[in-house]
């Protein structure tokens, strides 16, 4: 019997419209009455759904003294339930949206209310609706800015903001009063700045909407709409907004330049030239006025200026020859350099970035001198990238203008200004190290310098430019090498000053770059004399006293050795310079250069002197990784043929000790192929493997296993492996090598027969050693391949696990062996039962202990596998509640596995999966694997159960995951039918994207008939690639279904062409959508049926090409040249198919054989469509080779 408040339809309406809530004493609240009225099928009300929906909307629009109904989730639930049954569209006022945001602080469950609110507003205000004008939507958009700044940013708040912003942009096409809209947006600019300052991630959503309203063509034609905003620039957050809005303004000027800038009919200037000039002038004025408002010297002002000039650089319209542009850039460059020299470290990176853009725009006006370059040479690590960009830009300019000597002079002048004579010695050493680690010596800059120098070398030898550079370097370094004379004689052994030494160290590197770049050119002409001068300079170089450990002496000697080595390599002749001695110097630089020189001379002599080898071996124990790298890469071959047996033994011992620190150094194949080194190393390794020699040859007991792990597999024979396994005392250090033995497989029996090693593997794995755990799993997986043959090893493992009594390794053991049937382990089944019983009584784990939960779930599954009962408290609901509070991928997997371990009811498991998939929409891959393993062997039943749930996105993702492991056609048909009945389009597309790729055989004609309208509805920029993937897969897997629905394909392609008209920012490329669509067109032309000689698609190609031409020729949102170029392969494939049969040879009138397509020239492009049509066919003809020349 119905309650008193539901006696009649009129009574219901009276109660809902009563002045008080509840309407009478003892009655429930109005919303509860409305919900009950809807749920009672026996309670009849004419157009009940419409009545309840209109009441909800009316309630939302009224003023309320208490809590607002907009903060109550029940109203949204009712609206979502009744809307699909309504006969008429909703008439909702837009004031609901700002009122909603203001009422959100009253909500009990904010996330739930926002989720339901966004879904409800999408129903009330669908896309492309025309019931509300642009003025109304703009008022709503400006009205939500202030409330947004007060809310915490969530996914649902982002969705609501996107909804309002997209509706504003959609409504602008029908707006007739752009100036009024722009004025409203300008007034809201302070609120806009506050919002993006509080939530910077909203900038990408709000800025395009503000740009779309501000920069309408009607507004741009009457002036610069950015200027009213500049009066408010000091407001907080404006430094984030101005660069984005300026970028949008420049983009708008460029894209719509022909409609914004009109030319008088009497003008004689070419139209393109006139429009380009007007565009440059408009952009320059906007930039100049914006820069005038950014006079502050704080970091935010400089960041904004940097972003503005970056936009100009990417725009590409800067004109060097226009005085107004040059003057503006010169002023900016002077101000930036002045700020850089002020020494504020927080602005260095931004200022250097600005100078990079200015340099790339106009080198002559940027005028970057040594004062700027020295900031780059000694820049901190954080600014290396931008500093390298600046040096690279300068190098590229001087390279292209054939003035490379000027670049080197600039670098040398900057170095002179960096290392001044008044600096303390400690500062000079720090600056020197900073410069060596900086951009000038980086690999990328070295390669660019080398390429530039090589480009100056002609076929006749080294050029005058190369000689000029080398002479300038010699002239700079010569004064630095002159020391003060004492008495009448100059002491060649005295060292230069610290400043001179630092400059010598860097100058000699530049000389080396120059010499190395010309290594293959003939030594003729003037360069012969410059190289001779350099050789003479080396002979006159100050000689370092071996007892002098100072910085200046070591760096100066390093420079001498460095230049001498490169001169000898260049001239292919040994000079009179003696080989430097090897000592423990003050800096590693001298060791590295000395060793390089020794190995360089050894290449000429084909041997290394014995005393030199002894000296080398003396410094190797404390040598750096760089020294070891040189020895292994360049000297190991020479040591193999020159060292004595004692020296080789010593080298092998040093390598054995070093391998624990730099194991990658010794993975080179050459190292292991050298006979003498390999033999001595084998002897040393065998000695190291003896327990009595461990303390002699090893710093830790893991040393020998580092060696074994890193040597190539073919180097160790079976005897050596057996010796190593038998000598294993501790498994922890040996685990990586033993794991490799198991993987290789040839000696695994040695491990399986060694009970001592097996027991240690179990013990160490139980302690959490990752390498031992991996080894344990590999061994168990190997044993279960033949359980009867490996009964002894299995028994040893099981007894060790029982003795330990730890659940974690037992769970790991069962997780591996449960891949086989329990009957396969009949020989050890009693022991498996004993093992299970020893750990089955576990306390319930805490919900935050995921490892313990994993162990519990495996043991529960093991109980079912062994047909043993496992009584435990239910953990699934508590774990699911914890997951909803903190959704994480690993916790999600635990939720699924826990429900699967506690129940056999598929409905409960799928319900838990729905919760998990809904909470983690971006982690489907891991969840799919877990779900498939849970339902393994029961996939068909799981699909039959899953299709009875709601058709939400989560449900379709679950069904798709299950279908990947299903081969039952009936179950696949059920899943496909269920997906097509879903009310959400995007999940359906994602479902079919997977189904078509793997299970296309299950599709039928009716499925495609129902799918194509869904694709048509869902097409937008975000889903374009997914829809294209569906059609590509369908054309390859089931071309018969495509060819049976060609009119629908034509409609979809037409919408795809229009979707590509979406405007894009200038700094970013067009994206991969055009290439993707082009691949789809090619795939469609390749479809064939045995019953057709040519594809039935041919007769539909004119309609497809007309759709392309109409979209590309649109004056306002037409394609950019890059988009048209990306589409060409697909379009030409269509042309090839359309002209099959002899209509290709039209001699300048290609395409005329098809006739005049219907609708050509009737679109927004007008006559431009016919021109583009003719251009398409002409370009297609040029791209084809006709065999006539």
Helices and strands as residue ranges (DSSP letters): G 4-6, H 9-16, H 30-39, H 48-61, G 69-71, H 73-83, H 95-103, G 104-106, H 110-124, H 134-150, H 155-171, G 172-174, H 178-187, H 189-198, G 200-202, H 203-214, H 217-220, H 227-230, H 238-255, H 257-260, H 271-292, H 299-315, H 323-341, G 345-347, H 348-361, H 363-366, H 370-377, G 381-383, H 384-400, H 404-418, H 425-436, G 439-441, H 443-455, H 464-481, H 498-517, H 526-539, H 551-571, H 588-605, H 610-620, H 625-630, I 631-635, H 636-642, H 645-658, G 663-666, H 669-673, H 675-688, G 691-693, H 694-697, H 703-710, G 713-715, H 718-726, H 731-744, H 748-752, H 755-766, H 770-783, G 784-786, H 791-804, H 807-817, G 822-828, H 829-839, H 850-865, H 876-885, H 889-902, H 906-919, H 924-934, H 939-946, H 953-963, H 969-980, H 985-999, G 1000-1002, H 1005-1018, H 1024-1037, H 1039-1043, H 1046-1059, H 1073-1085, G 1096-1100, H 1101-1112, H 1121-1138, G 1152-1154, H 1167-1183
